């Protein structure tokens, strides 16, 4: 069965046709529970998210700040497995019809088996993977299997990336390019900064792929700012924090749906 890389491309193209950026929401699988995580994905899509990244919880999430680390710890202590991540992708995609990617560090895939992981993700209806710690020069095996199964390979670029390095990364990627707005870890911030706009411009000079910005966006104003220069706005920690701060699961779902609505309005005000 082939994955949904084309659905991902069409979702980004549809947003562009509407003269706006796409809203991409991140939520970890298994948080606060596996069932609760699936419902949270449905809630952000109901609120207006165009694309969803499902995080594969990891014990050492080097790109992620304290909010997502807390959620990952809850999921791992709850016993979340890769099978639960696949179930989250499958049920969320079946319920919403939007493209669902998995964001994961390389070690779990390496241990699970690249062929097994890509085949199961495609069978679940996944659109691809975001791989923040997989060096491009070591990615040939992954890309071979991802291409075979119709999955996007999304690499992360950073403000520190030189132009030559950007060209190497974007030439190997597919789906879109994940531009980290600043040097550091995920989390909400008061300002997304000029670094992000410069990085998007430099990245666009190397590729026709959409460039989507993550790290730091947490409200409609910031979403509108980033949407002014990026093809997609990625929000993760703000959604996770909304669930962590909620008194119960129902309130958490209402909070992420409301936040998604605010952010969806923001990306339309670019």
C-alpha positions as CSV (number, residue, x, y, z in Angstrom):
1,X,0.0,0.0,0.0
2,X,1.3,3.5,-0.9
3,X,1.5,6.3,1.6
4,X,0.0,9.7,1.3
5,X,2.9,12.0,0.1
6,X,0.6,13.3,-2.7
7,X,-2.1,14.2,-0.2
8,X,0.5,16.2,1.7
9,X,1.6,18.1,-1.4
10,X,-2.0,18.8,-2.3
11,X,-2.8,20.2,1.1
12,X,0.1,22.6,0.9
13,X,-0.8,23.5,-2.7
14,X,-4.4,24.1,-1.6
15,X,-3.3,26.6,1.1
16,X,-1.1,28.4,-1.4
17,X,-4.1,28.6,-3.8
18,X,-6.1,30.2,-1.0
19,X,-3.2,32.8,-0.6
20,X,-2.4,31.6,2.9
21,X,0.0,29.4,4.8
22,X,-0.9,25.9,5.9
23,X,-1.4,25.3,9.6
24,X,0.6,22.2,10.8
25,X,-0.1,20.9,14.3
26,X,2.2,18.7,16.3
27,X,0.9,16.3,19.0
28,X,2.7,13.3,20.6
29,X,1.2,9.9,20.3
30,X,0.1,8.3,23.6
31,X,-0.4,11.7,25.2
32,X,-2.3,12.0,27.5
33,X,-3.2,8.4,26.5
34,X,-3.3,6.6,23.2
35,X,-7.1,7.2,22.8
36,X,-6.7,10.7,24.2
37,X,-4.0,11.5,21.7
38,X,-6.1,10.3,18.8
39,X,-9.0,12.5,20.0
40,X,-6.6,15.5,20.3
41,X,-5.6,15.1,16.6
42,X,-9.2,15.1,15.6
43,X,-9.8,18.2,17.7
44,X,-6.9,20.3,16.1
45,X,-8.2,19.3,12.7
46,X,-11.7,20.3,13.7
47,X,-10.3,23.6,14.8
48,X,-8.6,24.2,11.4
49,X,-5.3,22.4,11.2
50,X,-4.4,21.4,7.6
51,X,-1.7,18.9,8.4
52,X,-0.8,17.0,11.6
53,X,2.6,15.8,12.9
54,X,2.3,12.9,15.3
55,X,5.3,12.7,17.6
56,X,6.9,9.3,18.4
57,X,7.8,9.8,22.1
58,X,11.5,9.4,22.8
59,X,13.4,9.3,26.0
60,X,16.0,11.8,24.7
61,X,14.2,14.3,22.4
62,X,17.1,16.6,21.6
63,X,15.1,19.1,19.6
64,X,12.2,19.3,22.1
65,X,11.9,21.7,25.0
66,X,10.5,20.9,28.5
67,X,6.8,21.0,27.5
68,X,7.1,18.3,24.9
69,X,9.6,16.4,27.0
70,X,6.9,16.3,29.8
71,X,4.3,14.9,27.3
72,X,6.8,12.3,26.0
73,X,7.5,11.2,29.5
74,X,3.8,10.8,30.2
75,X,3.4,8.8,27.0
76,X,6.4,6.6,27.7
77,X,5.3,5.9,31.3
78,X,1.9,5.0,29.9
79,X,3.7,2.3,27.8
80,X,3.3,3.8,24.3
81,X,4.8,1.6,21.6
82,X,5.4,2.1,17.8
83,X,2.2,0.1,17.2
84,X,0.3,2.8,19.1
85,X,1.9,5.5,16.9
86,X,0.8,3.7,13.8
87,X,-2.7,3.3,15.3
88,X,-2.8,7.0,16.0
89,X,-1.9,7.8,12.4
90,X,-4.4,5.3,11.0
91,X,-7.4,6.3,13.1
92,X,-6.6,10.1,12.9
93,X,-6.3,10.0,9.1
94,X,-9.4,7.8,8.7
95,X,-11.4,10.2,10.9
96,X,-10.1,13.5,9.4
97,X,-8.8,12.8,5.9
98,X,-5.9,15.2,6.4
99,X,-2.2,14.2,5.8
100,X,-0.6,12.8,8.9
101,X,3.2,12.7,9.3
102,X,5.3,11.1,12.0
103,X,8.0,13.2,13.7
104,X,10.6,10.9,15.1
105,X,14.3,10.6,16.0
106,X,16.2,8.0,14.1
107,X,17.1,5.5,16.8
108,X,13.5,4.1,17.2
109,X,13.3,3.5,13.4
110,X,16.7,2.0,13.2
111,X,15.9,-0.5,16.0
112,X,12.4,-1.3,14.6
113,X,13.7,-1.7,11.0
114,X,13.4,0.8,8.2
115,X,11.5,-1.5,5.8
116,X,9.1,-2.6,8.5
117,X,8.5,1.0,9.7
118,X,8.0,2.5,6.3
119,X,5.7,-0.3,5.2
120,X,3.5,0.0,8.3
121,X,3.4,3.8,8.1
122,X,2.2,3.6,4.5
123,X,-0.3,1.0,5.4
124,X,-1.6,3.2,8.1
125,X,-2.2,6.0,5.6
126,X,0.8,8.1,6.8
127,X,2.1,10.9,4.6
128,X,5.8,10.7,5.6
129,X,8.3,11.4,8.3
130,X,10.1,14.4,9.8
131,X,13.5,13.2,10.8
132,X,15.3,16.0,12.8
133,X,18.5,14.0,13.7
134,X,19.1,11.9,10.6
135,X,22.0,13.4,8.6
136,X,21.3,13.7,4.9
137,X,24.5,11.9,4.0
138,X,23.3,8.8,6.1
139,X,19.7,8.9,4.8
140,X,20.0,6.8,1.6
141,X,18.5,3.6,3.0
142,X,15.6,5.5,4.6
143,X,14.9,7.5,1.4
144,X,14.9,4.4,-0.7
145,X,12.2,2.7,1.4
146,X,10.2,6.0,1.9
147,X,10.1,6.5,-1.8
148,X,9.1,2.9,-2.4
149,X,6.2,3.3,0.0
150,X,5.0,6.8,-1.1
151,X,6.2,8.6,2.0
152,X,7.7,12.1,2.3
153,X,11.1,12.6,3.9
154,X,11.1,16.0,5.6
155,X,14.5,17.3,6.8
156,X,15.1,20.1,9.2
157,X,17.2,23.2,8.4
158,X,18.5,25.7,10.9
159,X,19.6,29.4,10.8
160,X,23.2,28.1,11.2
161,X,22.9,26.1,7.9
162,X,25.2,27.5,5.2
163,X,23.7,27.9,1.7
164,X,25.7,25.0,0.3
165,X,24.4,22.8,3.1
166,X,20.8,24.0,2.5
167,X,21.1,22.9,-1.1
168,X,22.3,19.5,-0.1
169,X,19.5,19.0,2.4
170,X,16.6,20.3,0.2
171,X,17.8,18.2,-2.8
172,X,17.4,15.0,-0.7
173,X,14.1,15.9,0.9
174,X,10.5,15.7,-0.2
175,X,7.1,17.0,0.9
176,X,8.3,20.2,2.5
177,X,11.3,21.6,4.3
178,X,11.1,22.1,8.0
179,X,12.8,25.4,8.9
180,X,13.7,25.8,12.5
181,X,13.1,29.4,13.3
182,X,16.0,29.7,15.7
183,X,18.8,27.8,17.3
184,X,17.4,25.9,20.3
185,X,14.7,23.6,21.3
186,X,10.9,23.7,20.8
187,X,8.8,25.9,23.0
188,X,6.6,29.0,23.0
189,X,8.5,32.3,22.7
190,X,7.6,36.0,22.8
191,X,9.1,36.5,19.3
192,X,9.9,34.2,16.4
193,X,12.5,36.6,15.1
194,X,14.0,37.8,11.8
195,X,16.3,34.7,11.6
196,X,13.3,32.7,10.4
197,X,12.5,35.0,7.5
198,X,16.1,35.0,6.4
199,X,16.3,31.2,6.6
200,X,13.1,30.8,4.5
201,X,14.5,33.1,1.8
202,X,17.8,31.3,1.7
203,X,16.1,27.9,1.7
204,X,13.7,28.9,-1.1
205,X,16.7,29.8,-3.2
206,X,17.6,26.1,-3.3
207,X,14.3,24.3,-3.8
208,X,10.8,24.3,-5.2
209,X,9.6,22.5,-2.0
210,X,7.3,24.4,0.4
211,X,9.2,25.8,3.4
212,X,7.4,25.6,6.7
213,X,8.5,27.2,9.9
214,X,8.4,25.7,13.4
215,X,9.8,26.4,16.9
216,X,8.3,29.2,18.9
217,X,4.9,29.9,17.4
218,X,2.1,29.9,20.0
219,X,-0.5,32.5,19.1
220,X,-2.5,33.9,16.2
221,X,-0.3,37.0,16.0
222,X,2.9,35.0,15.6
223,X,1.1,32.6,13.2
224,X,0.2,35.6,11.0
225,X,3.7,37.0,11.2
226,X,5.3,33.7,10.0
227,X,2.5,33.1,7.5
228,X,3.7,36.3,5.8
229,X,6.9,34.7,4.6
230,X,6.5,30.9,5.0
231,X,4.4,28.2,3.2
232,X,3.4,26.6,6.5
233,X,3.3,27.4,10.2
234,X,4.2,24.6,12.6
235,X,2.8,24.7,16.2
236,X,3.5,22.0,18.8
237,X,4.4,23.1,22.3
238,X,1.4,25.5,22.6
239,X,-1.0,22.6,21.8
240,X,0.8,20.3,24.3
241,X,0.8,22.9,27.0
242,X,-3.0,23.5,26.5
243,X,-3.6,19.8,27.3
244,X,-1.1,19.8,30.2
245,X,-2.8,22.8,31.7
246,X,-6.4,21.5,31.3
247,X,-8.2,20.2,34.4
248,X,-9.4,17.1,32.5
249,X,-9.4,15.5,29.1
250,X,-12.6,17.1,27.8
251,X,-11.2,20.6,28.7
252,X,-7.9,19.7,27.0
253,X,-9.7,18.8,23.7
254,X,-11.7,22.0,23.9
255,X,-8.6,24.0,24.5
256,X,-6.6,22.6,21.5
257,X,-9.6,22.9,19.2
258,X,-10.0,26.6,20.2
259,X,-6.3,27.3,19.8
260,X,-6.3,25.6,16.4
261,X,-9.1,27.9,15.4
262,X,-7.2,31.0,16.6
263,X,-4.1,29.9,14.7
264,X,-6.1,29.0,11.6
265,X,-7.4,32.5,11.6
266,X,-3.9,33.8,12.1
267,X,-2.5,32.1,9.0
268,X,-5.2,33.7,7.0
269,X,-4.2,37.2,8.1
270,X,-0.7,37.0,6.7
